[in-house]
Amino acid sequence: MRNETLAAASDIGVWATIVLLTLAMVAFAAHLAVQASAAPRASRSASGSSPVLVGRSTGVVGGPGAASTTDRGSASGPDDAEGSGGALADPQGAEPGPSRRWGVLGLQVTMLATFVLVTSTALRGLSVQRAPLGNMYEFALAACCFALVIYSGWSLRRDCLWLGLFVTGPVLVILGFARRSWYTEASQLMPSLDSIWLVIHVTVATLAVGLCVIGFATACLYLLRDSAEKRAVAAGDGVEVTGWRRALPRAEVLERMTYGIHVVALPLWTFTLIVGATWAEQAWGRYWGWDPKEVWTFVIFVVYAAYLHARATSGWTTRKATWIAVAGGVCIVINYAVVNVFFAGLHSYSGL
């Protein structure tokens, strides 16, 4: 029995989330543009009036000598592990730092979108009295919920305005793709899916995917920031990172973030793989059958395990290891956008 009112409200909520995320993405893009355009003015002001570097929580951390060290190292990006940027301040009265109003607005809209999407996903489950995890459309909703909840919660503890565009953008693409290619009416589960293992297996899988979405973003940003820092160092002292990448944390901070996210995501994905095999044995009488979905789940596990191994191996640079993390994100995209759509198997259900 399906409650049409709740199902319709869920669909409206998803469309509302898409609109809100579009607005948030525009606000975050404006935030990066403001940060990038304001940075050269701060640099020119600093060069003529002996600036000091002021951090959000540490106060004055250096004079002119410390500022030149920053140029050689982080090239004027955010300087603390929280991801928040220091601002060049002139004790004789320099221009204030760039406005953060667009980033704050984007974060507020993102939090509203998170609430609407979580509510919409819950309403879809309530409309048919089951967990909203029965098909790829619902899987996408749950994964997007986790990605937004993780980002919103993280933003309450750290200054992550610089990351907003690179979380809301992919989530918006996933929701749009889900509505276009995976959408199906809310209905009762197929008998093979009516199991407590569905809730355990798919919930952990969506949580892992939500983490990997953010990990993929930080990995790509690390590679971009690292390249900019190396070019700045090669150009000589006094040359800073330019453009929107100035708003990013230092490369080493981004790399640590990427590693930390995947340290959590890989065990969750491993649990997903093990629980999936256990459920397969109960449902189909075998733990492993070389089904396309099973194969790609294992491929993703191997790639991310290789990333963590490479990260801990002295013969690999962090940059080379991070490229493996990026490959893991690409494998997840292939798994859900290609394998689930074009490859038939025992995991093909609800029209997919």
C-alpha positions in Angstrom: 0.0 0.0 0.0 1.4 3.3 -1.1 0.6 6.7 0.4 0.4 9.0 -2.7 0.6 12.2 -0.7 3.9 11.3 1.0 5.3 10.0 -2.2 4.4 13.2 -4.0 5.8 15.3 -1.2 9.1 13.4 -1.4 9.4 14.1 -5.1 8.7 17.8 -4.6 11.3 17.8 -1.8 13.9 16.4 -4.2 13.2 19.0 -6.8 13.4 21.7 -4.1 16.8 20.3 -3.0 18.1 20.6 -6.6 17.0 24.2 -6.7 18.6 25.0 -3.3 21.8 23.3 -4.1 22.0 25.2 -7.4 21.7 28.5 -5.4 24.3 27.2 -2.8 26.7 26.3 -5.6 26.4 29.8 -7.1 27.0 31.4 -3.7 30.1 29.2 -3.1 31.5 30.0 -6.5 31.0 33.7 -5.7 32.8 33.2 -2.4 35.8 31.8 -4.2 35.7 34.6 -6.8 35.7 37.2 -4.0 38.6 35.5 -2.2 40.6 35.3 -5.4 40.0 38.9 -6.5 40.7 40.4 -3.0 44.0 38.5 -2.4 46.2 40.6 -4.8 45.0 43.8 -3.1 45.9 42.4 0.3 49.3 41.4 -1.0 50.0 44.9 -2.5 49.0 46.5 0.7 51.2 44.2 2.7 54.3 45.0 0.6 54.3 48.7 1.5 53.4 48.7 5.2 55.2 45.8 7.0 52.3 43.5 7.6 51.8 40.8 10.2 50.0 37.5 9.7 46.9 37.2 11.9 45.3 33.8 12.3 41.7 33.2 13.4 42.6 31.5 16.7 46.3 32.2 17.2 46.5 36.0 17.0 49.7 37.5 15.7 52.0 34.8 14.6 54.7 36.6 12.8 56.1 39.8 11.4 57.6 40.6 8.1 60.0 37.7 8.3 57.2 35.3 8.9 55.3 36.7 6.0 58.1 35.8 3.6 58.2 32.3 5.0 54.5 32.0 4.1 55.3 33.0 0.6 57.8 30.3 0.2 55.6 27.7 1.9 51.9 27.9 1.7 51.8 30.8 -0.7 49.2 32.8 1.2 46.5 30.1 1.4 44.7 29.1 4.7 47.5 28.4 7.2 45.9 26.3 10.0 44.7 22.8 10.0 41.1 24.0 10.4 41.2 25.1 6.8 40.6 28.7 7.7 42.8 31.4 6.1 44.9 33.9 7.9 44.6 37.5 6.8 47.3 40.0 6.2 46.7 42.9 8.5 48.5 46.2 8.7 48.9 47.5 12.3 48.6 51.1 10.8 45.2 50.3 9.2 45.2 48.2 6.1 42.2 47.2 4.1 40.0 44.6 5.8 40.0 41.0 4.5 37.7 39.9 1.7 34.0 39.4 2.7 32.8 35.9 3.5 29.1 36.7 3.1 28.7 34.7 0.0 30.3 31.6 1.5 28.2 31.9 4.7 25.1 32.3 2.6 26.1 29.2 0.6 26.6 27.2 3.8 23.2 28.3 5.1 21.4 27.3 1.9 23.3 24.0 1.9 22.1 23.2 5.4 18.6 24.0 4.4 19.0 21.7 1.3 20.3 19.0 3.6 17.3 19.2 5.8 14.9 19.1 2.8 16.7 16.1 1.2 16.8 14.1 4.4 13.1 14.8 5.0 12.3 13.9 1.4 14.1 10.6 1.6 12.4 9.8 4.9 9.0 10.6 3.3 9.7 8.3 0.4 10.3 5.4 2.9 7.2 6.3 4.9 5.1 6.3 1.8 5.6 2.6 1.4 6.5 1.7 5.0 10.0 0.5 4.5 13.6 1.7 4.5 14.2 4.0 1.4 17.0 1.8 0.1 15.3 -0.5 -2.4 16.6 0.8 -5.7 19.3 2.9 -7.3 17.3 6.1 -7.1 16.9 5.7 -3.4 20.5 4.7 -3.0 21.5 8.0 -4.7 19.2 9.9 -2.4 20.7 8.3 0.7 24.3 8.8 -0.5 23.6 12.5 -1.2 22.1 12.8 2.2 25.2 11.4 3.9 27.5 13.6 1.8 25.6 16.8 2.7 25.2 15.8 6.4 28.9 15.1 6.7 29.8 18.4 5.0 27.3 20.4 7.1 28.5 18.8 10.3 32.1 19.3 9.4 31.4 23.0 8.7 30.1 23.4 12.2 33.5 22.5 13.5 35.8 23.9 10.8 35.9 26.7 8.3 35.0 24.7 5.1 33.5 27.4 3.0 36.2 26.7 0.4 34.9 23.2 0.0 31.3 24.0 -0.5 31.3 24.3 -4.3 33.1 21.0 -4.6 30.5 19.2 -2.5 27.3 20.8 -3.6 28.4 20.5 -7.3 28.9 16.7 -7.3 25.8 16.1 -5.2 23.7 18.2 -7.6 25.0 16.2 -10.5 24.2 12.9 -8.7 20.6 14.0 -7.9 20.0 15.2 -11.4 21.3 12.0 -12.9 19.2 10.0 -10.4 16.1 11.8 -11.4 16.9 11.5 -15.1 18.1 7.8 -15.3 17.2 6.0 -12.0 13.9 7.4 -11.0 11.2 4.8 -10.2 7.9 5.1 -8.3 8.0 4.2 -4.7 6.8 0.7 -4.3 7.2 -2.4 -2.1 10.5 -4.4 -2.1 11.1 -7.4 -4.3 11.1 -10.6 -2.1 14.9 -11.0 -2.6 15.4 -7.6 -1.1 13.0 -7.9 1.8 15.7 -8.5 4.4 17.4 -6.8 7.4 20.6 -7.2 5.4 19.3 -4.6 3.0 19.3 -2.0 5.7 22.7 -2.9 7.0 24.4 -3.4 3.7 23.0 -0.5 1.8 23.2 2.0 4.7 26.9 1.4 5.2 27.5 1.5 1.4 25.8 4.8 1.0 27.7 6.2 4.0 31.0 5.1 2.4 30.0 6.6 -0.9 29.1 9.9 0.8 32.5 10.0 2.4 34.2 9.1 -0.9 32.4 12.0 -2.7 34.0 14.4 -0.2 37.3 12.5 -0.4 37.4 12.8 -4.2 36.8 16.5 -3.9 39.7 17.1 -1.5 42.0 14.8 -3.5 41.4 16.8 -6.6 41.8 20.1 -4.7 45.1 18.9 -3.2 46.5 18.1 -6.7 45.5 21.6 -7.9 46.8 23.4 -4.9 50.0 21.4 -4.9 50.7 22.3 -8.5 50.0 26.0 -7.8 52.4 26.0 -4.8 55.2 24.3 -6.8 54.8 26.8 -9.6 54.9 29.7 -7.1 58.1 28.3 -5.5 59.8 27.7 -8.8 59.0 31.3 -9.8 61.0 32.6 -6.9 60.4 34.3 -3.5 57.6 36.7 -3.2 55.5 35.0 -5.8 52.2 33.8 -4.4 49.5 31.3 -5.4 47.0 33.3 -7.5 43.4 32.9 -8.4 40.7 30.9 -6.5 43.3 28.4 -5.3 44.5 31.0 -2.8 41.3 30.4 -0.8 42.2 26.7 -0.4 44.2 25.3 2.6 47.8 24.5 2.1 48.5 21.4 0.0 49.7 19.4 2.9 46.5 20.2 4.9 44.4 19.0 2.0 46.4 15.9 1.6 46.0 15.0 5.3 42.2 15.6 5.0 42.0 13.3 1.9 43.9 10.6 3.7 41.8 10.9 6.9 38.6 10.6 5.0 39.6 7.5 3.2 41.0 5.9 6.4 37.3 6.0 7.5 35.7 5.2 4.1 37.8 2.0 3.3 36.7 0.0 6.4 33.1 1.0 5.7 33.5 -0.2 2.2 35.2 -3.4 3.4 32.2 -4.0 5.7 29.9 -3.4 2.8 31.7 -6.1 0.7 31.7 -8.6 3.5 28.0 -8.1 4.4 27.1 -8.2 0.7 28.8 -11.6 0.4 27.0 -12.9 3.5 23.6 -11.7 2.2 24.4 -13.3 -1.2 24.9 -16.6 0.5 21.6 -16.5 2.2 19.7 -15.2 -0.9 21.4 -17.1 -3.7 23.3 -19.9 -2.0 26.8 -18.6 -2.8 29.1 -15.9 -1.4 30.6 -14.9 -4.7 29.4 -15.3 -8.2 31.3 -12.8 -10.4 28.2 -10.7 -10.9 29.2 -7.3 -12.4 28.2 -5.4 -9.3 30.2 -7.8 -7.1 33.2 -7.4 -9.3 33.2 -3.6 -9.3 32.6 -3.5 -5.5 35.8 -5.5 -5.1 37.6 -3.4 -7.7 36.7 -0.3 -5.7 38.0 -2.0 -2.5 41.3 -2.9 -4.2 41.9 0.6 -5.5 41.3 2.4 -2.2 43.3 -0.2 -0.4 46.1 0.4 -2.9 45.8 4.2 -2.2 46.2 3.7 1.6 49.1 1.3 1.0 50.8 3.7 -1.4 50.3 6.6 1.1 52.1 4.6 3.8 54.9 3.4 1.5 58.1 5.5 1.5 58.7 4.9 -2.2 55.5 6.7 -3.2 55.1 10.5 -3.0 51.8 11.8 -1.6 51.0 13.2 -5.0 51.3 9.9 -6.8 49.3 8.1 -4.1 46.5 10.7 -4.3 46.1 10.0 -8.0 45.1 6.5 -6.9 42.4 8.0 -4.6 41.1 9.9 -7.6 41.0 6.7 -9.6 38.9 5.2 -6.8 36.4 7.9 -7.2 36.3 7.3 -10.9 35.6 3.6 -10.2 32.7 4.5 -8.0 31.2 6.6 -10.9 31.7 3.7 -13.3 30.1 1.3 -10.9 26.9 3.3 -10.4 26.6 5.2 -13.7 27.7 2.4 -16.1 27.6 -1.0 -14.5 24.2 -0.6 -12.8 22.7 0.8 -15.9 24.1 -1.2 -18.8 25.2 -4.5 -17.3 22.6 -7.1 -16.4 23.1 -9.3 -13.4 21.5 -10.6 -10.2 21.8 -7.0 -8.8 19.6 -5.6 -11.5 16.4 -4.7 -9.9 13.6 -2.0 -10.1 14.2 -1.7 -13.8 18.0 -1.1 -13.5 
